[in-house]
């Protein structure tokens, strides 16, 4: 992370979306959630990107740990399963300000409810024009994609 930030931070004023990758079922593969959050926060502060970052995770333990260390760093809850409302997920993840559901979970109603609660919605991973259009029509705040050039061109064509 240090190497990536060292190379990328000077290139522009864009934002970073850093994902912590951990698995509660395999704790031996990563530091504890508290240590993981501390290490990520150390790099965020070192590179002075506190205002240019979102830390996201499927493992909500790291989001809770990060909130304890610095409540001002935006956190995003990633998830892909049905059964909870967007607001329920935000609460379970530690009152995150950003929700990152799988694109299949996004509906205009869910986005509207999240926005009414002051939350941003940034779904993943939309790579095709039909997916982008569905998310645009739902009024999401941003789109996670493996095809940023294609998305930029798509958005430019539609102004």
Secondary structure, DSSP 8 states (H G I E B T S, - for coil): -HHHHHHHGGG-S--EEEEE---GGGGGGS--HHHHHHHHHHHHHHTT-GGGEEEEES-HHHHHHHHHH-TTSEEEEEE--SSS-HHHHHHHTTS-SEEEEBGGG--HHHHHHHHHTT-EEEEB---SHHHHHHHHHTT-SEE--S-HHHHHHHHHHH-
